[in-house]
Amino acid sequence: MPVDGRGGTTRPTARTTTGESPDGPGTAASRPQRRSQPARPRFRSIADGAATDNSAAVGPLPWQTTLACPNIRADRGTCMSSNWSVHSAYSDPGRHRALLAELRGEVPRICAAARNVIAHYRIELPELPPARHDEIHSRWLEAILELDQERHPEPLATPRATAEKVAGCCRDHVLFVVGALRDRGVAARSRVGFASYLTEGYFLDHVVVEYRTGDRWRRVDPEFAPGSVEFDVEDMPTGPTAPFRTAAQAWLAHRSGETDAELYRVLPESELGGPGFIRDCVVTELAHRQKDELLLWDAWGDVAHQVDDPLVDELADLLVQADAGDDTAERELARRYRDDPRLHPGDVITQYSPYGQPPRVVRLR
């Protein structure tokens, strides 16, 4: 899925909290509007700019040298499962499990801790020095926590200065919460789609959390403090007209003529938007649902030229049916993701950069 970004005119009610403690929301300040960022090549094609002979194959990033890079392919059987209470390689906190346990599995505390540890690289860290740009590629939750603890060897509830937080985006806030909940045995997953509350009049790409409580999935946006937008961020409305629409919902609305696909973008002024953008995001939604919680700027293969509209129609239908509780649709999604190489990454992905750096070929094992 193309780079997470927001811009344009933000609603005056949208606020974020700086230096808040996970024990409470703190004092909210006006949420700064998102700055423009370089356009990323279309999501699914190495041919669209990620020539492997010009890309560096990389292993663990500098702050990951003490970590064993998780074997995501060995975890494939788990990632294909709908058992969302079990960790993926991405969500496993590894040796930092005790830090998450201190949050006691309380969702408001976990969400506040995510905001306390991670700062959005565009909104909160717009002047991030180039030497720290690679922080946004902290793919694994264990790596995010490792970097945090190198700077702050203390509980996750202890306030961090914004400039010293780990640079990330909505995907990373969500991965933090999903990992903390799974570590308590709670079924949790990341949902990829579009939010109408980031820039008035647009639906911008975004990621939120869903976790199982009782007999339903409860949706949470951990990037926003309670009271910072016009709805309950700890129990978000759902459905086709909700403030957050899954990529599948957006695609089906576009195909039926119920919505203008050009309103679905990375930024209002970005070239990344429209039907092709939504189509790409449906594939990313499927990957995250199958517990491959990829970076929003990851790509693989030549799928941009292989995944056509009829296939995405089928995937979107299945995703919406699965959301409605259809177990047959859920199993079919898992089967397709497992069996169709166009729909899941292999051992190697291409990692783009919102900062315009050359794409990298990253080996996941």
Wavefront OBJ file of the C-alpha trace (Angstrom):
o trace
v 0.000 0.000 0.000
v 1.395 3.426 -0.814
v 2.877 5.646 1.800
v 0.628 6.658 4.659
v 0.117 10.406 4.518
v -2.282 13.211 5.260
v -2.439 16.790 4.221
v -4.717 19.566 3.129
v -7.134 21.145 5.566
v -7.511 19.191 8.782
v -10.615 19.460 10.895
v -10.171 21.855 13.802
v -11.335 19.135 16.196
v -8.476 16.804 15.265
v -5.869 16.886 18.034
v -2.936 14.822 19.135
v -1.295 14.460 22.514
v 2.387 15.136 23.055
v 4.229 13.492 25.942
v 1.095 11.921 27.385
v 1.299 9.187 29.957
v -0.377 5.840 29.288
v -2.186 6.393 32.588
v -4.254 9.160 31.018
v -4.805 11.180 27.852
v -2.939 14.267 29.043
v -3.482 17.655 27.465
v -4.377 17.624 23.789
v -2.837 20.120 21.410
v -3.880 21.033 17.906
v -2.918 18.299 15.493
v -0.517 19.734 12.891
v -1.437 19.146 9.307
v 0.511 16.579 7.365
v 3.243 17.803 5.073
v 3.638 16.757 1.496
v 5.931 13.866 0.756
v 7.564 12.385 -2.328
v 5.304 10.205 -4.411
v 6.092 6.501 -4.197
v 5.973 4.299 -7.288
v 2.829 2.272 -7.743
v 2.546 -0.275 -5.006
v 2.959 -3.660 -6.595
v 5.573 -3.577 -9.331
v 9.326 -3.857 -9.234
v 9.136 -2.730 -12.862
v 7.681 0.575 -11.662
v 10.935 1.724 -10.107
v 12.520 -0.929 -7.935
v 15.142 -2.331 -10.275
v 16.889 -4.990 -8.263
v 20.327 -4.242 -9.713
v 20.124 -0.719 -8.272
v 18.726 -1.784 -4.896
v 20.693 -2.844 -1.876
v 19.852 -6.186 -0.317
v 19.656 -5.521 3.398
v 19.323 -7.564 6.531
v 18.530 -6.183 9.976
v 18.794 -2.411 10.228
v 21.489 -0.856 12.459
v 19.464 -0.938 15.674
v 18.466 -4.563 15.050
v 21.944 -6.048 15.278
v 21.185 -7.670 18.633
v 17.954 -9.211 17.339
v 17.377 -12.394 15.459
v 15.538 -11.258 12.355
v 12.194 -13.124 12.530
v 11.713 -15.837 9.949
v 8.478 -14.682 8.406
v 8.361 -17.526 5.912
v 8.735 -20.094 8.656
v 5.776 -18.324 10.248
v 3.737 -18.602 7.056
v 1.439 -21.259 8.468
v 0.554 -18.974 11.358
v 0.223 -15.887 9.187
v -2.287 -17.706 7.015
v -4.401 -18.532 10.044
v -7.407 -16.601 11.284
v -6.189 -17.166 14.858
v -5.587 -13.496 15.555
v -4.734 -14.151 19.205
v -1.437 -15.742 18.112
v 1.544 -13.548 17.231
v 2.854 -13.051 13.741
v 6.583 -12.502 13.304
v 5.759 -8.798 13.027
v 3.764 -8.473 16.264
v 5.935 -10.628 18.544
v 7.631 -8.387 21.170
v 10.361 -10.972 21.751
v 12.543 -10.218 24.749
v 10.535 -7.062 25.520
v 7.392 -8.978 26.463
v 7.607 -7.897 30.102
v 7.311 -4.230 29.091
v 3.947 -4.880 27.460
v 2.784 -6.950 30.423
v 3.112 -3.849 32.618
v 0.246 -2.292 30.608
v -2.044 -5.025 32.009
v -3.918 -5.585 28.756
v -5.970 -2.408 29.205
v -6.699 -1.003 25.756
v -6.678 2.721 26.693
v -3.318 2.281 28.463
v -1.895 0.328 25.536
v -3.018 2.947 23.008
v -1.585 5.761 25.127
v 1.683 3.843 25.417
v 1.804 3.465 21.637
v 1.520 7.251 21.276
v 4.105 7.680 24.018
v 6.676 5.439 22.326
v 6.025 6.181 18.623
v 5.752 9.572 16.936
v 4.421 10.064 13.438
v 7.368 10.829 11.222
v 5.510 13.508 9.245
v 3.262 15.100 11.857
v 5.340 15.024 15.029
v 8.855 14.671 13.604
v 8.838 16.805 10.437
v 12.504 17.759 10.931
v 13.737 14.230 11.582
v 17.459 14.182 10.699
v 18.446 11.982 7.742
v 20.489 9.745 10.045
v 17.200 8.652 11.643
v 15.128 8.188 8.487
v 15.551 4.415 8.580
v 13.616 4.266 11.853
v 10.391 4.266 9.863
v 11.414 0.867 8.467
v 11.384 -0.787 11.908
v 9.372 -3.651 10.550
v 9.077 -5.795 13.674
v 7.529 -4.795 17.010
v 10.586 -6.226 18.756
v 12.782 -3.836 16.748
v 10.570 -0.854 17.630
v 10.754 -1.708 21.325
v 14.501 -2.341 21.088
v 15.082 1.111 19.653
v 12.849 2.690 22.298
v 14.675 0.926 25.114
v 18.081 1.984 23.817
v 16.930 5.566 24.419
v 14.596 4.983 27.355
v 15.490 1.930 29.482
v 12.337 2.399 31.515
v 8.650 1.426 31.482
v 6.606 2.265 28.406
v 4.379 4.443 30.612
v 7.176 6.877 31.391
v 6.699 9.972 29.186
v 9.170 10.422 26.340
v 10.089 13.709 24.719
v 8.597 13.819 21.246
v 11.992 14.226 19.580
v 13.205 11.031 21.266
v 10.297 8.810 20.272
v 10.632 6.145 17.606
v 9.702 7.546 14.198
v 6.806 5.644 12.668
v 3.282 5.996 11.320
v -0.233 4.672 11.889
v 0.845 1.153 10.942
v 3.365 1.142 13.795
v 0.933 2.467 16.417
v -1.434 -0.294 15.321
v 1.251 -3.004 15.401
v 2.153 -1.952 18.962
v -1.452 -2.351 20.130
v -2.040 -5.566 18.194
v 1.140 -7.052 19.658
v 0.247 -6.064 23.217
v -3.229 -7.570 22.903
v -2.070 -10.793 21.266
v 0.462 -11.180 24.042
v -2.490 -11.314 26.454
v -4.260 -13.906 24.291
v -6.710 -11.365 22.841
v -7.604 -11.700 19.163
v -6.443 -8.509 17.437
v -5.681 -7.480 13.858
v -4.772 -4.464 11.762
v -7.271 -3.053 9.271
v -6.119 -1.194 6.181
v -8.367 1.368 4.551
v -9.235 5.045 4.382
v -10.205 7.674 6.961
v -12.516 10.627 6.350
v -11.412 12.450 9.529
v -7.852 13.315 8.493
v -8.571 15.897 5.796
v -12.007 17.381 5.180
v -13.544 16.107 1.963
v -11.068 13.264 1.374
v -10.545 9.647 2.359
v -6.836 9.221 3.108
v -5.034 5.924 3.567
v -4.893 4.794 7.180
v -4.605 1.756 9.465
v -6.599 1.026 12.633
v -6.911 -1.794 15.184
v -9.684 -4.316 15.630
v -9.820 -6.564 18.672
v -12.332 -9.164 19.757
v -14.463 -8.390 22.788
v -17.484 -10.495 23.616
v -19.220 -11.419 20.387
v -17.945 -8.566 18.217
v -14.891 -6.858 16.810
v -14.216 -3.471 18.357
v -12.383 -0.898 16.257
v -9.820 1.522 17.750
v -7.604 4.264 16.321
v -4.595 4.341 18.676
v -2.966 7.286 16.891
v -5.622 9.662 18.270
v -6.211 10.449 21.932
v -9.786 10.155 23.247
v -11.755 13.330 22.554
v -9.477 14.415 19.721
v -11.996 13.722 16.945
v -15.774 13.778 16.656
v -16.339 10.098 17.476
v -15.162 7.577 20.051
v -11.687 6.484 18.925
v -11.838 3.572 21.393
v -15.047 2.156 19.903
v -15.281 3.466 16.365
v -18.441 3.289 14.285
v -18.326 0.686 11.531
v -20.158 0.155 8.268
v -20.002 1.623 4.758
v -20.557 5.224 5.919
v -18.273 5.044 8.979
v -15.357 7.491 9.404
v -12.987 4.629 8.576
v -13.741 2.502 5.524
v -11.822 -0.654 4.796
v -10.126 -0.811 1.417
v -12.628 -3.495 0.400
v -15.578 -1.258 1.271
v -14.028 1.612 -0.654
v -13.413 -0.591 -3.697
v -16.955 -1.946 -3.794
v -18.382 1.558 -3.361
v -16.247 2.726 -6.282
v -17.278 -0.194 -8.490
v -20.963 0.407 -7.779
v -20.659 4.131 -8.498
v -21.531 5.085 -4.923
v -18.334 7.062 -4.294
v -15.774 9.112 -6.195
v -12.560 7.094 -6.253
v -10.508 10.243 -6.833
v -11.218 11.284 -3.232
v -9.242 8.272 -1.968
v -5.607 9.315 -1.819
v -2.370 9.502 0.113
v -2.617 13.302 0.144
v -5.149 15.524 -1.625
v -2.421 16.832 -3.933
v -0.675 13.475 -4.416
v -0.720 11.546 -7.667
v -1.279 8.403 -5.587
v -5.028 8.069 -5.572
v -8.014 6.886 -7.522
v -9.173 3.411 -8.566
v -5.725 1.867 -8.963
v -4.700 3.115 -5.538
v -7.780 1.589 -3.892
v -7.203 -1.667 -5.772
v -3.647 -1.864 -4.413
v -4.893 -1.198 -0.896
v -7.303 -4.144 -1.086
v -4.297 -6.443 -1.563
v -2.579 -4.837 1.429
v -5.758 -5.226 3.482
v -5.763 -8.930 2.674
v -2.093 -9.278 3.653
v -2.663 -7.610 7.029
v -5.745 -9.737 7.647
v -3.575 -12.813 7.108
v -1.108 -11.464 9.694
v 1.510 -10.244 7.238
v 1.533 -6.749 8.766
v 3.729 -5.255 6.063
v 5.093 -1.741 5.971
v 2.831 0.532 3.969
v 5.619 1.026 1.438
v 6.467 -2.641 0.901
v 5.975 -4.242 -2.506
v 6.639 -7.559 -4.156
v 6.693 -9.100 -7.609
v 4.920 -7.593 -10.577
v 1.455 -7.736 -9.075
v 0.465 -4.265 -10.287
v 0.200 -5.731 -13.762
v -1.326 -9.080 -12.712
v -4.059 -8.309 -10.178
v -6.957 -7.103 -12.291
v -10.276 -5.547 -11.358
v -12.339 -8.792 -11.478
v -9.951 -10.488 -9.045
v -10.091 -7.516 -6.673
v -13.898 -7.544 -6.968
v -13.825 -11.117 -5.665
v -11.355 -10.340 -2.893
v -13.304 -7.275 -1.750
v -16.555 -9.250 -1.708
v -14.919 -11.963 0.384
v -13.415 -9.429 2.788
v -16.769 -7.759 3.372
v -18.498 -11.131 3.779
v -15.842 -12.239 6.262
v -16.357 -9.018 8.217
v -20.030 -9.939 8.427
v -19.107 -13.246 10.076
v -19.033 -15.571 7.060
v -16.572 -18.323 8.020
v -16.614 -19.769 4.510
v -15.444 -16.432 3.112
v -12.747 -16.262 5.798
v -11.408 -19.675 4.837
v -11.498 -18.800 1.142
v -9.474 -15.645 1.783
v -6.853 -17.678 3.656
v -6.734 -20.271 0.869
v -6.307 -17.679 -1.868
v -3.658 -15.817 0.064
v -1.741 -19.034 0.619
v -2.045 -20.395 -2.922
v -1.855 -17.291 -5.137
v 1.704 -15.885 -5.306
v 0.368 -12.566 -6.553
v -1.315 -11.955 -3.214
v 1.446 -12.603 -0.686
v 5.133 -11.712 -0.378
v 7.789 -14.345 -0.744
v 11.184 -14.358 0.910
v 12.090 -11.011 -0.675
v 10.201 -7.729 -0.781
v 11.011 -4.307 -2.181
v 10.976 -1.576 0.441
v 10.295 1.941 -0.820
v 10.922 5.100 1.200
v 8.645 8.086 1.869
v 11.835 10.149 1.988
v 12.603 9.417 -1.652
v 15.554 7.140 -0.952
v 16.306 4.399 -3.497
v 14.217 1.254 -3.002
v 15.840 -1.621 -1.163
v 15.481 -5.314 -1.686
v 14.855 -6.750 1.785
v 15.190 -10.437 2.512
v 12.709 -11.521 5.141
v 14.841 -14.525 6.061
l 1 2 3 4 5 6 7 8 9 10 11 12 13 14 15 16 17 18 19 20 21 22 23 24 25 26 27 28 29 30 31 32 33 34 35 36 37 38 39 40 41 42 43 44 45 46 47 48 49 50 51 52 53 54 55 56 57 58 59 60 61 62 63 64 65 66 67 68 69 70 71 72 73 74 75 76 77 78 79 80 81 82 83 84 85 86 87 88 89 90 91 92 93 94 95 96 97 98 99 100 101 102 103 104 105 106 107 108 109 110 111 112 113 114 115 116 117 118 119 120 121 122 123 124 125 126 127 128 129 130 131 132 133 134 135 136 137 138 139 140 141 142 143 144 145 146 147 148 149 150 151 152 153 154 155 156 157 158 159 160 161 162 163 164 165 166 167 168 169 170 171 172 173 174 175 176 177 178 179 180 181 182 183 184 185 186 187 188 189 190 191 192 193 194 195 196 197 198 199 200 201 202 203 204 205 206 207 208 209 210 211 212 213 214 215 216 217 218 219 220 221 222 223 224 225 226 227 228 229 230 231 232 233 234 235 236 237 238 239 240 241 242 243 244 245 246 247 248 249 250 251 252 253 254 255 256 257 258 259 260 261 262 263 264 265 266 267 268 269 270 271 272 273 274 275 276 277 278 279 280 281 282 283 284 285 286 287 288 289 290 291 292 293 294 295 296 297 298 299 300 301 302 303 304 305 306 307 308 309 310 311 312 313 314 315 316 317 318 319 320 321 322 323 324 325 326 327 328 329 330 331 332 333 334 335 336 337 338 339 340 341 342 343 344 345 346 347 348 349 350 351 352 353 354 355 356 357 358 359 360 361 362 363 364 365
